[in-house]
C-alpha cells in the first residue's frame, strides 16, 4: 500500500500528465480526474495572465490564454506557489512557433516577470547613510553594493522594451525597430536606462566592486548611482580590503 505522501505524489503526477492514471483512484473518482486537471490548468493560466499584463495586452486575451495553456501543459509547475509559475515563460516564448511574428514578445515577458517578482520580493532594511558618509573615494570604490531584493535589470539588446512598456501604460506608440533598451524594475515602478549603463549596472548587481564595475564606464555613471541611493534601492555597503 502506498504511503499518504506517495499517494499525494502519484495523484499530483496524474494532474499534469494526461496519459498517467494514478493507481490510487477509485472507480468513483477516476472519471473526475479530467476535471481536476482542467481546474489546475485554468488556475495556472489565470495566474500567468495576472503576471504578464503587458504581454497579454500586446497579443489579446484569447491568444494569451491559448499560449498559456500550451505552456502549462508543456511545463509542469515547479512550485506549489502560483506566483512562481511564470519563471520559464519568456524562454518558452522564444521557441513558441505562433509567436514567430512577434520576436520582441519574450523580452517583454522578461520585463513583466521582473515586475511580478519585484512585487513579491522580501523587504529589506534601508541603508545606514552614516556608513556611506564615512567612506572616502577609495573606500567607496572598493565597496560591493547590496541592492533592494525587488530591484532587477532587464536588458534587450534588440528590442525597445521600455517604449513598449510605456505604450502599454498610455504612452506613444512604440517602434519595434527603435533598437535595444534596458529597464530597471523595482517594487514601486520602473525606468529606462541606457544600454551602456546596463553594462556596469549588471556588474554591480553581480557583486563587482564599484571601482571595477565603473572602470571604463561611458557618460556620468555617478548620476545614476546617486539616483539609486536617493530612491533607497541600495541597501548595504561592504568594503573590501
SULWO-V230890 format. One line per field, one symbol per residue. ss: DSSP state (~ for helix, > for strand, _ for the rest). A space follows every 10 residues. Layout:
ss: ???
//
This chain:
ss: ___~~~~~~~ ~~~~~~____ ______~~~~ __~~~~~~~~ ~~~~~~~~~~ ~_~~~~~~~_ ~~~~~~~~~~ ~~~~______ _~~~____~~ ~~~~__~~~_ ____~~~~~~ ~~~~~~~~~_ ________~~ ~~~___~~~~ ~_>>>>>___ _>>>>>____ ~~~~~~~~__ __________ >>>>>>__>> >>>_~~~~~~ ~~~~~____~ ~~~~______ ~~~~~~~~~~ ___>>>>>>_ _
//
